[in-house]
Amino acid sequence: MKLDILAFGSHPDDIELSCGGTLLVEKSNGKKTGIVDLTQGELGTRGSAAIRLQEAAEAARILQLDVRENLGMADGFFKNDEEHQRKIINVIRKYQPEIILCNAPKDRHPDHGKSAALITDSSFLSGLQKIATTDNSILQEAWRPKYVFNYIQDKYLEPDFVIDISDVIEQKKEAIKSYKSQFHDPDSDDPQTYISTPDFFDSIIYRSKMLGKMIGVSYAEGFLTQKMIGFNNFNAFIKRNT
């Protein structure tokens, strides 16, 4: 299945927290969307790999994804090396996305920056014909996405652009709350962590409010780009009445 937008996350819930709203917006625009989680988040203090896979499946339903995969890389220990790059190249060539979304280049969790570099490098390498990969014993075609964007995570990074998610904010919240093992649950006996406090969830929504305020809407999600974005003319900036 060819996808329009493919989002990569180091752990299940990275996407929901950071760009789940954008995926919902694009789905409503008729795009095919998918998520690839690199790890199962097995080093997390709360929950387990099995529980998080179940939670990710529920979130995928809410996000109306066409595809969700987990590559089973080692949480905390995956690397930006040839072995891991070939796994990412295989996935990119399999789904041939026009746009890739990936982790923040700098963040509190070291896996996020590692993942950003891994996906960015692999996206370029995926376009080189002399790198051979197969899917079900069939030689894959080279494919390079048109754009690779980084979403913003725990550490605030000044976005290069933002997407209005006002119409889907309640669905975004619902998708995040699918991860009951990770976020605030007054009935849970698991140890409290940085992300399981009530304030953490609120901070995610406040971030979206702040980014929305920058463009005069209620909620937004921000992205970074290393590639210059251009338009054919000013019509792209003019909101037309339909």
Salt bridges, closest charged atoms under 4 A:
ASP13 OD2 - ARG52 NH2 2.99
ASP14 OD2 - HIS11 ND1 3.50
ASP14 OD1 - HIS112 NE2 3.56
GLU16 OE2 - ARG68 NH1 2.70
GLU26 OE1 - LYS31 NZ 3.57
ASP37 OD2 - ARG68 NE 2.87
GLU58 OE2 - ARG61 NH2 2.63
ASP66 OD2 - LYS27 NZ 2.73
GLU69 OE2 - LYS94 NZ 2.75
ASP75 OD1 - HIS11 NE2 3.08
ASP81 OD1 - HIS84 ND1 2.70
GLU82 OE2 - ARG86 NE 2.94
GLU98 OE2 - LYS2 NZ 2.72
GLU98 OE1 - LYS146 NZ 2.32
ASP107 OD2 - HIS112 ND1 2.73
ASP111 OD2 - HIS11 NE2 3.00
ASP111 OD1 - LYS114 NZ 3.34
GLU170 OE2 - LYS173 NZ 3.39
GLU221 OE2 - LYS172 NZ 2.67
